[in-house]
Amino acid sequence: MATERNSNAVLARSQPAQRPPPVEEILYDPVVNSVRFYIVRYASSTNGETTWVDEGAVASSPQALAKYQAWRKHTTADLSQFYVLLGEAQAHRVTVTNTVDSVGYPENFTYINENIYSDEVPRPCTPLFHCGCTDGCVSKCPCVQEVCYDGDGRVCVPPSVPLMECGPKCRCGPECIARVVQRGIQLSFEIRRFALKGWGVMTKHKVARGTFIAEYVGEVISFEEAERRGLEDTAVGLTYLFDLDMACTSTEAADFSVDAKTHGNVSHFFNHSCHPNMEIRPVYIDHRDPRLHRLAFFSTRDIAAAEELTFDYSPNARSLADEAHNVKFACHCASKKCRSFIYF
């Protein structure tokens, strides 16, 4: 008489082996500690998630493998460390391409998904009030001065209006019309290496005007520290400082700044253009401290798939050009409205 253990073994042998799910796309084959992995996206994956697998998992998807191998021949750099950075931050919507040089990843850079605050910066406090709206906050919500987004989540107020969103204590729910930036990145991107511009970012989708692209995140630092870093970085044209100056007049300096030089997300790689397709907007989510608003990129026009995402590094270029002490660097945006120089 067969034991239960032996019966289970016979049953297992009689059933066909389960095939791994089909691979829709292979993104890269990083080598970590001398072991080769494949970063893949399955056809059944949701929200663009990627998975690290071994060679056996891709062998059953010959078409995806052949397509990847054809692309891989043109890659000139080892991007393994770059994908490790992205993987540690679970940045599943980002891929990397370099066919122009041997640079594999940005040195001294950590990929993060939200701001980190230096010791000298106060932590913003969650407001005591919160809404109890049941209509999706489409009217008379106490959290927002006016509705900032339309029904598709696209910004619908002029740049002079700060964006107000409902906070973590509000009872309106995650689908509230006043929750856009806090939901995080919803698009997929390709970080691509350019011959003259270094790293840049392409969108993989068509993007409608007014769409949230990404939050600008980094280290939140004091005015004094920003001044010190700014002097060092501007001299070599590498500044990643954004002042949190929404509430400041033209003669006032911001108390705090965001520096994305060594800590940042995909927005760290956005390039300059004299005719950009994005703008940066101040946004308040979990507090209303005017000194510590967050920063978010939104599209200023419809953007085609595979188009580079850019913003203007020097929106006050005309006045900056008139000041002899400002540093300038050659611009390679190649737009019809190119000013030839980027001013800092």
Secondary structure by P-SEA (a helix, b strand, c coil): cccaaaaaaaaaaaccccccccccccccccccccbbbbbccccccccbbbbbbccccccccaaaaaaaaaaaaaccccaaaaaaaaaaaccccbbbbbccccccccccbbbbcbbbbcccccccccccccccccccccccccccccccccccccccccccbbbbbbccccccccccccccccccccbbbbbcccccccccccccccccccccccccccccccaaaaaaaaaaaaaacccccccccccccccccccbbbbccccccccccbbbbccccbbbbbbbcccccccbbbbbbbbcccccccbbbbbbcccaaaaaaacccbbbbbbccccccccccccc
